[in-house]
Each structure stands twice: as C-alpha cells, then as structure tokens.
Amino acid sequence: MPERLLPTEQEVRSWLRERRNWGRWGKDDQVGALNLVTPARRAAAARLVRSGRSVSLSRPFPKEPGPNNALPAQHYIPWAVHAVLFAYGVALLDNALLEPLATACVEEGRDEFMLVIAPLRVVGGTGSPANPLAVF
C-alpha cells in the first residue's frame, strides 16, 4: 500500500472553503445540515419505533484521575478533522457507547431504530453535550 501523506494546511483550508455548507440555506440559517431533517423524514424515522425501548449511547466522561482512571479522558483529535467534518454538515458524536446498542439489536431481533440526539443550543458555540438515544 502506498504511503499516504498528511494534507497540508493549505489543502485543509481549501476543503473548508470549497466544501462547506455554511450559507447553503441562507445567511441567517442557524441549523445547517439539520435542514435536511424534514417532517417527512421525522415521520419515517418514527415509523421505525415498535417496542418503544430506548438505549442510551452516552458514556460517563471520566475526566478526573483516580485509582481506576490513571489516564483521565482528554480530547486530542486535531481541530482540522472536526472542522472539515463540520464544514460538510456532519453532526459529530464522538465516543458513543455502542455495546448496549448491539445487545439491544440482538434482543430486539432488528438493526433498524430511530436515533434521537438533542444537543444543547449554545449561541456561538461549536459543540454541545448530547445524550444520543436509539429507540426501537
């Protein structure tokens, strides 16, 4: 496999400039790619709900050192990665706990569910805590 070189800062900046969604829905838009979540798509997702069971994909964020946490959680992903993804209109959800979801899929006998994520609305913010829920 050929060696893959890291992109230059100029390349990353060009991706942000050329491929971003900012302004795609007008200069006063506040929700970005969430404009793609239409009432029809919400209704289609709601039709996936059968049992009403919900499974949280969130996990504790152990940021304090302790006997069982010698290396507290920290965030080392370079800003450019998040900036490029966000510029594409992708909502970010790092570190989701997927094991309970996999177990629930087996127990429910299905792998389709409605995913509900309700972040805080932070004016001027670039991120928010969220509690993602899979609803069966």
N, CA, C and O atoms as a GROMACS GRO file, in nm:
protein
  544
    1MET      N    1   0.085  -0.117   0.000
    1MET     CA    2   0.000   0.000   0.000
    1MET      C    3   0.090   0.124   0.000
    1MET      O    4   0.182   0.132   0.081
    2PRO      N    5   0.065   0.219  -0.088
    2PRO     CA    6   0.149   0.339  -0.093
    2PRO      C    7   0.131   0.423   0.033
    2PRO      O    8   0.024   0.426   0.094
    3GLU      N    9   0.239   0.491   0.070
    3GLU     CA   10   0.233   0.577   0.188
    3GLU      C   11   0.141   0.695   0.161
    3GLU      O   12   0.148   0.759   0.056
    4ARG      N   13   0.055   0.723   0.258
    4ARG     CA   14  -0.041   0.833   0.242
    4ARG      C   15   0.011   0.952   0.320
    4ARG      O   16   0.030   0.946   0.442
    5LEU      N   17   0.035   1.060   0.251
    5LEU     CA   18   0.085   1.180   0.315
    5LEU      C   19  -0.029   1.258   0.378
    5LEU      O   20  -0.141   1.258   0.328
    6LEU      N   21   0.002   1.325   0.488
    6LEU     CA   22  -0.098   1.411   0.551
    6LEU      C   23  -0.123   1.532   0.462
    6LEU      O   24  -0.032   1.580   0.395
    7PRO      N   25  -0.246   1.581   0.463
    7PRO     CA   26  -0.273   1.701   0.382
    7PRO      C   27  -0.202   1.822   0.440
    7PRO      O   28  -0.175   1.828   0.560
    8THR      N   29  -0.172   1.915   0.357
    8THR     CA   30  -0.110   2.038   0.403
    8THR      C   31  -0.215   2.128   0.466
    8THR      O   32  -0.335   2.107   0.446
    9GLU      N   33  -0.171   2.227   0.540
    9GLU     CA   34  -0.265   2.323   0.597
    9GLU      C   35  -0.343   2.393   0.487
    9GLU      O   36  -0.462   2.419   0.501
   10GLN      N   37  -0.275   2.425   0.376
   10GLN     CA   38  -0.341   2.491   0.264
   10GLN      C   39  -0.451   2.403   0.205
   10GLN      O   40  -0.559   2.452   0.170
   11GLU      N   41  -0.425   2.271   0.194
   11GLU     CA   42  -0.528   2.180   0.143
   11GLU      C   43  -0.649   2.176   0.235
   11GLU      O   44  -0.763   2.182   0.189
   12VAL      N   45  -0.624   2.166   0.366
   12VAL     CA   46  -0.734   2.160   0.463
   12VAL      C   47  -0.815   2.289   0.455
   12VAL      O   48  -0.938   2.284   0.454
   13ARG      N   49  -0.748   2.402   0.451
   13ARG     CA   50  -0.819   2.530   0.442
   13ARG      C   51  -0.901   2.539   0.313
   13ARG      O   52  -1.011   2.594   0.313
   14SER      N   53  -0.847   2.484   0.204
   14SER     CA   54  -0.924   2.487   0.078
   14SER      C   55  -1.047   2.398   0.089
   14SER      O   56  -1.153   2.433   0.036
   15TRP      N   57  -1.036   2.284   0.156
   15TRP     CA   58  -1.154   2.196   0.176
   15TRP      C   59  -1.260   2.270   0.254
   15TRP      O   60  -1.379   2.264   0.221
   16LEU      N   61  -1.216   2.341   0.361
   16LEU     CA   62  -1.312   2.416   0.442
   16LEU      C   63  -1.382   2.522   0.359
   16LEU      O   64  -1.502   2.544   0.374
   17ARG      N   65  -1.308   2.588   0.273
   17ARG     CA   66  -1.363   2.697   0.193
   17ARG      C   67  -1.454   2.645   0.081
   17ARG      O   68  -1.561   2.701   0.056
   18GLU      N   69  -1.411   2.538   0.014
   18GLU     CA   70  -1.481   2.491  -0.106
   18GLU      C   71  -1.597   2.396  -0.077
   18GLU      O   72  -1.691   2.388  -0.156
   19ARG      N   73  -1.592   2.326   0.034
   19ARG     CA   74  -1.690   2.219   0.056
   19ARG      C   75  -1.782   2.243   0.175
   19ARG      O   76  -1.854   2.153   0.216
   20ARG      N   77  -1.779   2.359   0.229
   20ARG     CA   78  -1.859   2.386   0.348
   20ARG      C   79  -2.007   2.403   0.313
   20ARG      O   80  -2.044   2.431   0.199
   21ASN      N   81  -2.088   2.386   0.416
   21ASN     CA   82  -2.232   2.405   0.400
   21ASN      C   83  -2.278   2.540   0.452
   21ASN      O   84  -2.395   2.576   0.436
   22TRP      N   85  -2.188   2.617   0.515
   22TRP     CA   86  -2.230   2.747   0.567
   22TRP      C   87  -2.282   2.831   0.452
   22TRP      O   88  -2.216   2.845   0.349
   23GLY      N   89  -2.397   2.886   0.470
   23GLY     CA   90  -2.459   2.969   0.368
   23GLY      C   91  -2.543   2.891   0.269
   23GLY      O   92  -2.614   2.952   0.188
   24ARG      N   93  -2.537   2.760   0.273
   24ARG     CA   94  -2.613   2.678   0.179
   24ARG      C   95  -2.762   2.704   0.191
   24ARG      O   96  -2.834   2.699   0.091
   25TRP      N   97  -2.810   2.733   0.312
   25TRP     CA   98  -2.953   2.755   0.334
   25TRP      C   99  -2.983   2.901   0.366
   25TRP      O  100  -3.087   2.931   0.426
   26GLY      N  101  -2.896   2.991   0.328
   26GLY     CA  102  -2.918   3.134   0.351
   26GLY      C  103  -2.830   3.188   0.461
   26GLY      O  104  -2.785   3.114   0.548
   27LYS      N  105  -2.807   3.318   0.457
   27LYS     CA  106  -2.713   3.381   0.550
   27LYS      C  107  -2.761   3.380   0.695
   27LYS      O  108  -2.678   3.389   0.786
   28ASP      N  109  -2.890   3.371   0.719
   28ASP     CA  110  -2.942   3.374   0.855
   28ASP      C  111  -2.969   3.235   0.913
   28ASP      O  112  -3.022   3.223   1.023
   29ASP      N  113  -2.934   3.132   0.839
   29ASP     CA  114  -2.961   2.996   0.884
   29ASP      C  115  -2.882   2.964   1.011
   29ASP      O  116  -2.767   3.005   1.023
   30GLN      N  117  -2.944   2.893   1.105
   30GLN     CA  118  -2.880   2.858   1.231
   30GLN      C  119  -2.867   2.707   1.252
   30GLN      O  120  -2.807   2.666   1.352
   31VAL      N  121  -2.919   2.625   1.163
   31VAL     CA  122  -2.918   2.480   1.189
   31VAL      C  123  -2.840   2.399   1.087
   31VAL      O  124  -2.820   2.279   1.108
   32GLY      N  125  -2.794   2.459   0.978
   32GLY     CA  126  -2.709   2.388   0.884
   32GLY      C  127  -2.774   2.264   0.825
   32GLY      O  128  -2.888   2.268   0.779
   33ALA      N  129  -2.700   2.152   0.828
   33ALA     CA  130  -2.746   2.029   0.766
   33ALA      C  131  -2.874   1.974   0.829
   33ALA      O  132  -2.940   1.888   0.771
   34LEU      N  133  -2.911   2.023   0.947
   34LEU     CA  134  -3.038   1.980   1.006
   34LEU      C  135  -3.156   2.023   0.921
   34LEU      O  136  -3.267   1.974   0.940
   35ASN      N  137  -3.134   2.114   0.828
   35ASN     CA  138  -3.240   2.150   0.733
   35ASN      C  139  -3.282   2.029   0.651
   35ASN      O  140  -3.394   2.026   0.598
   36LEU      N  141  -3.195   1.930   0.639
   36LEU     CA  142  -3.227   1.809   0.564
   36LEU      C  143  -3.323   1.717   0.640
   36LEU      O  144  -3.383   1.626   0.582
   37VAL      N  145  -3.338   1.742   0.771
   37VAL     CA  146  -3.430   1.662   0.852
   37VAL      C  147  -3.568   1.726   0.840
   37VAL      O  148  -3.603   1.818   0.914
   38THR      N  149  -3.644   1.675   0.747
   38THR     CA  150  -3.775   1.730   0.718
   38THR      C  151  -3.883   1.661   0.801
   38THR      O  152  -3.856   1.556   0.860
   39PRO      N  153  -4.003   1.716   0.808
   39PRO     CA  154  -4.112   1.646   0.876
   39PRO      C  155  -4.135   1.506   0.819
   39PRO      O  156  -4.166   1.413   0.894
   40ALA      N  157  -4.122   1.490   0.689
   40ALA     CA  158  -4.142   1.358   0.628
   40ALA      C  159  -4.035   1.259   0.676
   40ALA      O  160  -4.065   1.142   0.701
   41ARG      N  161  -3.913   1.306   0.689
   41ARG     CA  162  -3.806   1.216   0.737
   41ARG      C  163  -3.825   1.184   0.885
   41ARG      O  164  -3.796   1.072   0.928
   42ARG      N  165  -3.874   1.280   0.962
   42ARG     CA  166  -3.903   1.251   1.104
   42ARG      C  167  -4.013   1.146   1.115
   42ARG      O  168  -4.004   1.054   1.196
   43ALA      N  169  -4.116   1.161   1.033
   43ALA     CA  170  -4.227   1.064   1.036
   43ALA      C  171  -4.178   0.926   0.995
   43ALA      O  172  -4.218   0.826   1.055
   44ALA      N  173  -4.093   0.920   0.894
   44ALA     CA  174  -4.038   0.790   0.851
   44ALA      C  175  -3.956   0.727   0.962
   44ALA      O  176  -3.965   0.606   0.984
   45ALA      N  177  -3.877   0.807   1.034
   45ALA     CA  178  -3.799   0.754   1.145
   45ALA      C  179  -3.890   0.707   1.258
   45ALA      O  180  -3.864   0.604   1.319
   46ALA      N  181  -3.996   0.782   1.285
   46ALA     CA  182  -4.089   0.743   1.392
   46ALA      C  183  -4.158   0.611   1.360
   46ALA      O  184  -4.194   0.537   1.451
   47ARG      N  185  -4.178   0.581   1.232
   47ARG     CA  186  -4.242   0.454   1.195
   47ARG      C  187  -4.153   0.335   1.225
   47ARG      O  188  -4.200   0.221   1.227
   48LEU      N  189  -4.023   0.360   1.249
   48LEU     CA  190  -3.932   0.251   1.286
   48LEU      C  191  -3.954   0.204   1.430
   48LEU      O  192  -3.916   0.093   1.466
   49VAL      N  193  -4.017   0.290   1.512
   49VAL     CA  194  -4.038   0.255   1.652
   49VAL      C  195  -4.147   0.151   1.663
   49VAL      O  196  -4.258   0.169   1.611
   50ARG      N  197  -4.116   0.040   1.730
   50ARG     CA  198  -4.213  -0.067   1.751
   50ARG      C  199  -4.237  -0.094   1.899
   50ARG      O  200  -4.351  -0.095   1.945
   51SER      N  201  -4.128  -0.116   1.974
   51SER     CA  202  -4.145  -0.153   2.114
   51SER      C  203  -4.137  -0.032   2.208
   51SER      O  204  -4.184  -0.041   2.322
   52GLY      N  205  -4.080   0.078   2.164
   52GLY     CA  206  -4.064   0.195   2.250
   52GLY      C  207  -3.941   0.189   2.339
   52GLY      O  208  -3.914   0.283   2.414
   53ARG      N  209  -3.867   0.080   2.331
   53ARG     CA  210  -3.745   0.066   2.412
   53ARG      C  211  -3.642   0.169   2.368
   53ARG      O  212  -3.623   0.190   2.248
   54SER      N  213  -3.576   0.234   2.464
   54SER     CA  214  -3.469   0.327   2.430
   54SER      C  215  -3.339   0.281   2.494
   54SER      O  216  -3.339   0.228   2.605
   55VAL      N  217  -3.230   0.302   2.424
   55VAL     CA  218  -3.097   0.264   2.470
   55VAL      C  219  -3.007   0.386   2.457
   55VAL      O  220  -2.993   0.441   2.348
   56SER      N  221  -2.946   0.428   2.567
   56SER     CA  222  -2.856   0.543   2.562
   56SER      C  223  -2.721   0.500   2.505
   56SER      O  224  -2.670   0.394   2.539
   57LEU      N  225  -2.666   0.583   2.419
   57LEU     CA  226  -2.534   0.559   2.363
   57LEU      C  227  -2.429   0.645   2.432
   57LEU      O  228  -2.312   0.643   2.392
   58SER      N  229  -2.469   0.719   2.534
   58SER     CA  230  -2.372   0.804   2.603
   58SER      C  231  -2.295   0.722   2.705
   58SER      O  232  -2.340   0.617   2.750
   59ARG      N  233  -2.180   0.770   2.739
   59ARG     CA  234  -2.097   0.703   2.838
   59ARG      C  235  -2.046   0.807   2.937
   59ARG      O  236  -2.040   0.926   2.907
   60PRO      N  237  -2.009   0.761   3.055
   60PRO     CA  238  -1.952   0.856   3.151
   60PRO      C  239  -1.824   0.915   3.093
   60PRO      O  240  -1.751   0.848   3.020
   61PHE      N  241  -1.799   1.038   3.125
   61PHE     CA  242  -1.677   1.104   3.077
   61PHE      C  243  -1.583   1.120   3.196
   61PHE      O  244  -1.588   1.220   3.267
   62PRO      N  245  -1.498   1.020   3.219
   62PRO     CA  246  -1.412   1.020   3.339
   62PRO      C  247  -1.292   1.114   3.323
   62PRO      O  248  -1.185   1.071   3.281
   63LYS      N  249  -1.312   1.240   3.358
   63LYS     CA  250  -1.205   1.338   3.338
   63LYS      C  251  -1.119   1.360   3.461
   63LYS      O  252  -1.018   1.430   3.455
   64GLU      N  253  -1.157   1.301   3.572
   64GLU     CA  254  -1.079   1.316   3.695
   64GLU      C  255  -0.993   1.192   3.717
   64GLU      O  256  -1.043   1.080   3.702
   65PRO      N  257  -0.865   1.209   3.751
   65PRO     CA  258  -0.781   1.091   3.778
   65PRO      C  259  -0.825   1.020   3.905
   65PRO      O  260  -0.878   1.083   3.997
   66GLY      N  261  -0.804   0.892   3.909
   66GLY     CA  262  -0.840   0.813   4.025
   66GLY      C  263  -0.779   0.675   4.014
   66GLY      O  264  -0.711   0.645   3.916
   67PRO      N  265  -0.802   0.589   4.115
   67PRO     CA  266  -0.743   0.455   4.113
   67PRO      C  267  -0.781   0.374   3.988
   67PRO      O  268  -0.700   0.298   3.936
   68ASN      N  269  -0.904   0.392   3.942
   68ASN     CA  270  -0.947   0.319   3.824
   68ASN      C  271  -0.941   0.404   3.697
   68ASN      O  272  -0.994   0.366   3.592
   69ASN      N  273  -0.877   0.520   3.707
   69ASN     CA  274  -0.870   0.610   3.593
   69ASN      C  275  -0.736   0.685   3.594
   69ASN      O  276  -0.730   0.806   3.618
   70ALA      N  277  -0.630   0.610   3.568
   70ALA     CA  278  -0.496   0.668   3.570
   70ALA      C  279  -0.476   0.770   3.458
   70ALA      O  280  -0.398   0.864   3.473
   71LEU      N  281  -0.546   0.750   3.347
   71LEU     CA  282  -0.535   0.841   3.234
   71LEU      C  283  -0.671   0.904   3.206
   71LEU      O  284  -0.749   0.850   3.128
   72PRO      N  285  -0.701   1.017   3.269
   72PRO     CA  286  -0.832   1.080   3.250
   72PRO      C  287  -0.859   1.112   3.104
   72PRO      O  288  -0.767   1.135   3.026
   73ALA      N  289  -0.985   1.113   3.069
   73ALA     CA  290  -1.027   1.139   2.931
   73ALA      C  291  -0.982   1.278   2.890
   73ALA      O  292  -0.998   1.376   2.964
   74GLN      N  293  -0.926   1.286   2.772
   74GLN     CA  294  -0.886   1.412   2.712
   74GLN      C  295  -0.917   1.405   2.564
   74GLN      O  296  -0.942   1.298   2.510
   75HIS      N  297  -0.914   1.518   2.502
   75HIS     CA  298  -0.952   1.525   2.361
   75HIS      C  299  -0.829   1.567   2.280
   75HIS      O  300  -0.782   1.680   2.291
   76TYR      N  301  -0.776   1.474   2.199
   76TYR     CA  302  -0.655   1.502   2.123
   76TYR      C  303  -0.676   1.506   1.973
   76TYR      O  304  -0.578   1.517   1.899
   77ILE      N  305  -0.798   1.497   1.924
   77ILE     CA  306  -0.822   1.498   1.780
   77ILE      C  307  -0.792   1.638   1.727
   77ILE      O  308  -0.840   1.736   1.783
   78PRO      N  309  -0.712   1.647   1.621
   78PRO     CA  310  -0.678   1.781   1.568
   78PRO      C  311  -0.802   1.858   1.525
   78PRO      O  312  -0.898   1.799   1.476
   79TRP      N  313  -0.799   1.989   1.544
   79TRP     CA  314  -0.914   2.073   1.509
   79TRP      C  315  -0.951   2.057   1.363
   79TRP      O  316  -1.069   2.062   1.329
   80ALA      N  317  -0.853   2.038   1.276
   80ALA     CA  318  -0.881   2.033   1.132
   80ALA      C  319  -0.977   1.920   1.097
   80ALA      O  320  -1.062   1.936   1.009
   81VAL      N  321  -0.965   1.807   1.165
   81VAL     CA  322  -1.053   1.694   1.137
   81VAL      C  323  -1.198   1.733   1.165
   81VAL      O  324  -1.286   1.714   1.080
   82HIS      N  325  -1.223   1.789   1.284
   82HIS     CA  326  -1.358   1.829   1.319
   82HIS      C  327  -1.407   1.942   1.229
   82HIS      O  328  -1.523   1.944   1.188
   83ALA      N  329  -1.320   2.035   1.200
   83ALA     CA  330  -1.361   2.148   1.118
   83ALA      C  331  -1.404   2.102   0.979
   83ALA      O  332  -1.505   2.150   0.927
   84VAL      N  333  -1.330   2.012   0.920
   84VAL     CA  334  -1.366   1.964   0.787
   84VAL      C  335  -1.497   1.886   0.791
   84VAL      O  336  -1.583   1.907   0.706
   85LEU      N  337  -1.513   1.798   0.889
   85LEU     CA  338  -1.637   1.722   0.900
   85LEU      C  339  -1.755   1.816   0.922
   85LEU      O  340  -1.859   1.802   0.857
   86PHE      N  341  -1.739   1.911   1.012
   86PHE     CA  342  -1.847   2.004   1.041
   86PHE      C  343  -1.880   2.088   0.919
   86PHE      O  344  -1.996   2.119   0.893
   87ALA      N  345  -1.776   2.126   0.843
   87ALA     CA  346  -1.799   2.205   0.722
   87ALA      C  347  -1.883   2.128   0.621
   87ALA      O  348  -1.956   2.188   0.542
   88TYR      N  349  -1.873   1.996   0.624
   88TYR     CA  350  -1.956   1.913   0.535
   88TYR      C  351  -2.099   1.901   0.588
   88TYR      O  352  -2.185   1.845   0.521
   89GLY      N  353  -2.125   1.954   0.708
   89GLY     CA  354  -2.259   1.948   0.764
   89GLY      C  355  -2.283   1.822   0.844
   89GLY      O  356  -2.398   1.784   0.868
   90VAL      N  357  -2.175   1.755   0.887
   90VAL     CA  358  -2.188   1.631   0.962
   90VAL      C  359  -2.191   1.663   1.111
   90VAL      O  360  -2.097   1.722   1.164
   91ALA      N  361  -2.298   1.625   1.177
   91ALA     CA  362  -2.304   1.641   1.322
   91ALA      C  363  -2.209   1.540   1.384
   91ALA      O  364  -2.209   1.423   1.347
   92LEU      N  365  -2.129   1.584   1.478
   92LEU     CA  366  -2.027   1.497   1.537
   92LEU      C  367  -2.077   1.436   1.666
   92LEU      O  368  -2.143   1.502   1.746
   93LEU      N  369  -2.046   1.310   1.685
   93LEU     CA  370  -2.082   1.240   1.806
   93LEU      C  371  -1.966   1.146   1.837
   93LEU      O  372  -1.961   1.032   1.789
   94ASP      N  373  -1.875   1.195   1.916
   94ASP     CA  374  -1.756   1.117   1.949
   94ASP      C  375  -1.782   1.022   2.065
   94ASP      O  376  -1.858   1.054   2.156
   95ASN      N  377  -1.719   0.908   2.059
   95ASN     CA  378  -1.711   0.820   2.175
   95ASN      C  379  -1.846   0.764   2.220
   95ASN      O  380  -1.870   0.749   2.340
   96ALA      N  381  -1.933   0.732   2.126
   96ALA     CA  382  -2.062   0.672   2.162
   96ALA      C  383  -2.040   0.530   2.216
   96ALA      O  384  -1.954   0.458   2.166
   97LEU      N  385  -2.116   0.493   2.315
   97LEU     CA  386  -2.109   0.360   2.374
   97LEU      C  387  -2.202   0.268   2.294
   97LEU      O  388  -2.324   0.274   2.310
   98LEU      N  389  -2.144   0.185   2.209
   98LEU     CA  390  -2.224   0.106   2.115
   98LEU      C  391  -2.255  -0.036   2.161
   98LEU      O  392  -2.341  -0.101   2.103
   99GLU      N  393  -2.186  -0.085   2.264
   99GLU     CA  394  -2.209  -0.222   2.308
   99GLU      C  395  -2.354  -0.246   2.354
   99GLU      O  396  -2.413  -0.346   2.314
  100PRO      N  397  -2.413  -0.157   2.437
  100PRO     CA  398  -2.554  -0.178   2.475
  100PRO      C  399  -2.647  -0.172   2.354
  100PRO      O  400  -2.749  -0.241   2.352
  101LEU      N  401  -2.614  -0.091   2.255
  101LEU     CA  402  -2.695  -0.084   2.135
  101LEU      C  403  -2.688  -0.216   2.058
  101LEU      O  404  -2.790  -0.266   2.011
  102ALA      N  405  -2.569  -0.272   2.046
  102ALA     CA  406  -2.554  -0.401   1.977
  102ALA      C  407  -2.633  -0.510   2.049
  102ALA      O  408  -2.699  -0.592   1.985
  103THR      N  409  -2.627  -0.511   2.181
  103THR     CA  410  -2.702  -0.608   2.260
  103THR      C  411  -2.853  -0.591   2.238
  103THR      O  412  -2.925  -0.688   2.219
  104ALA      N  413  -2.898  -0.465   2.241
  104ALA     CA  414  -3.041  -0.438   2.220
  104ALA      C  415  -3.086  -0.481   2.080
  104ALA      O  416  -3.196  -0.532   2.064
  105CYS      N  417  -3.001  -0.460   1.979
  105CYS     CA  418  -3.035  -0.503   1.842
  105CYS      C  419  -3.056  -0.654   1.838
  105CYS      O  420  -3.149  -0.702   1.773
  106VAL      N  421  -2.969  -0.728   1.906
  106VAL     CA  422  -2.984  -0.874   1.910
  106VAL      C  423  -3.113  -0.912   1.982
  106VAL      O  424  -3.190  -0.995   1.935
  107GLU      N  425  -3.136  -0.850   2.099
  107GLU     CA  426  -3.254  -0.882   2.178
  107GLU      C  427  -3.383  -0.843   2.105
  107GLU      O  428  -3.484  -0.914   2.116
  108GLU      N  429  -3.381  -0.733   2.032
  108GLU     CA  430  -3.500  -0.688   1.959
  108GLU      C  431  -3.515  -0.762   1.826
  108GLU      O  432  -3.622  -0.759   1.766
  109GLY      N  433  -3.409  -0.829   1.781
  109GLY     CA  434  -3.414  -0.902   1.655
  109GLY      C  435  -3.419  -0.809   1.534
  109GLY      O  436  -3.476  -0.844   1.431
  110ARG      N  437  -3.359  -0.692   1.547
  110ARG     CA  438  -3.359  -0.596   1.436
  110ARG      C  439  -3.242  -0.500   1.449
  110ARG      O  440  -3.186  -0.480   1.557
  111ASP      N  441  -3.205  -0.441   1.339
  111ASP     CA  442  -3.096  -0.345   1.343
  111ASP      C  443  -3.138  -0.209   1.287
  111ASP      O  444  -3.053  -0.129   1.246
  112GLU      N  445  -3.266  -0.183   1.285
  112GLU     CA  446  -3.319  -0.052   1.248
  112GLU      C  447  -3.383   0.010   1.371
  112GLU      O  448  -3.452  -0.058   1.447
  113PHE      N  449  -3.358   0.138   1.390
  113PHE     CA  450  -3.412   0.208   1.505
  113PHE      C  451  -3.412   0.357   1.473
  113PHE      O  452  -3.348   0.401   1.377
  114MET      N  453  -3.483   0.432   1.552
  114MET     CA  454  -3.482   0.577   1.538
  114MET      C  455  -3.373   0.631   1.630
  114MET      O  456  -3.370   0.598   1.749
  115LEU      N  457  -3.284   0.713   1.577
  115LEU     CA  458  -3.178   0.774   1.657
  115LEU      C  459  -3.220   0.916   1.693
  115LEU      O  460  -3.250   0.996   1.605
  116VAL      N  461  -3.221   0.946   1.822
  116VAL     CA  462  -3.262   1.077   1.870
  116VAL      C  463  -3.143   1.141   1.940
  116VAL      O  464  -3.086   1.084   2.033
  117ILE      N  465  -3.105   1.260   1.894
  117ILE     CA  466  -2.996   1.333   1.957
  117ILE      C  467  -3.043   1.477   1.976
  117ILE      O  468  -3.079   1.544   1.879
  118ALA      N  469  -3.042   1.522   2.098
  118ALA     CA  470  -3.088   1.658   2.126
  118ALA      C  471  -2.976   1.736   2.196
  118ALA      O  472  -2.970   1.738   2.319
  119PRO      N  473  -2.889   1.800   2.119
  119PRO     CA  474  -2.783   1.879   2.182
  119PRO      C  475  -2.838   2.008   2.241
  119PRO      O  476  -2.948   2.052   2.207
  120LEU      N  477  -2.761   2.066   2.329
  120LEU     CA  478  -2.798   2.196   2.383
  120LEU      C  479  -2.782   2.301   2.274
  120LEU      O  480  -2.695   2.289   2.188
  121ARG      N  481  -2.865   2.402   2.278
  121ARG     CA  482  -2.849   2.514   2.184
  121ARG      C  483  -2.757   2.615   2.251
  121ARG      O  484  -2.797   2.684   2.345
  122VAL      N  485  -2.636   2.624   2.202
  122VAL     CA  486  -2.536   2.713   2.259
  122VAL      C  487  -2.506   2.822   2.156
  122VAL      O  488  -2.442   2.796   2.055
  123VAL      N  489  -2.552   2.942   2.183
  123VAL     CA  490  -2.531   3.052   2.089
  123VAL      C  491  -2.382   3.079   2.077
  123VAL      O  492  -2.313   3.103   2.176
  124GLY      N  493  -2.332   3.074   1.954
  124GLY     CA  494  -2.191   3.098   1.930
  124GLY      C  495  -2.102   2.980   1.963
  124GLY      O  496  -1.981   2.988   1.947
  125GLY      N  497  -2.162   2.870   2.011
  125GLY     CA  498  -2.082   2.753   2.049
  125GLY      C  499  -2.045   2.669   1.930
  125GLY      O  500  -2.106   2.677   1.824
  126THR      N  501  -1.943   2.588   1.949
  126THR     CA  502  -1.901   2.496   1.843
  126THR      C  503  -1.920   2.351   1.882
  126THR      O  504  -1.881   2.261   1.809
  127GLY      N  505  -1.980   2.328   1.996
  127GLY     CA  506  -2.005   2.192   2.039
  127GLY      C  507  -2.105   2.191   2.152
  127GLY      O  508  -2.138   2.295   2.208
  128SER      N  509  -2.153   2.073   2.185
  128SER     CA  510  -2.254   2.061   2.290
  128SER      C  511  -2.255   1.918   2.341
  128SER      O  512  -2.236   1.824   2.264
  129PRO      N  513  -2.278   1.902   2.471
  129PRO     CA  514  -2.302   1.766   2.518
  129PRO      C  515  -2.435   1.716   2.464
  129PRO      O  516  -2.528   1.794   2.441
  130ALA      N  517  -2.443   1.589   2.444
  130ALA     CA  518  -2.567   1.530   2.392
  130ALA      C  519  -2.585   1.392   2.453
  130ALA      O  520  -2.488   1.328   2.494
  131ASN      N  521  -2.708   1.346   2.458
  131ASN     CA  522  -2.738   1.211   2.502
  131ASN      C  523  -2.808   1.139   2.388
  131ASN      O  524  -2.930   1.145   2.375
  132PRO      N  525  -2.730   1.071   2.303
  132PRO     CA  526  -2.793   1.001   2.190
  132PRO      C  527  -2.873   0.880   2.238
  132PRO      O  528  -2.827   0.803   2.322
  133LEU      N  529  -2.993   0.865   2.185
  133LEU     CA  530  -3.080   0.753   2.221
  133LEU      C  531  -3.123   0.678   2.096
  133LEU      O  532  -3.165   0.738   1.997
  134ALA      N  533  -3.112   0.546   2.101
  134ALA     CA  534  -3.168   0.462   1.997
  134ALA      C  535  -3.303   0.415   2.048
  134ALA      O  536  -3.312   0.359   2.157
  135VAL      N  537  -3.408   0.436   1.970
  135VAL     CA  538  -3.543   0.397   2.012
  135VAL      C  539  -3.591   0.289   1.919
  135VAL      O  540  -3.596   0.308   1.797
  136PHE      N  541  -3.629   0.172   1.976
  136PHE     CA  542  -3.674   0.056   1.898
  136PHE      C  543  -3.826   0.052   1.892
  136PHE      O  544  -3.882  -0.039   1.831
   0.00000   0.00000   0.00000
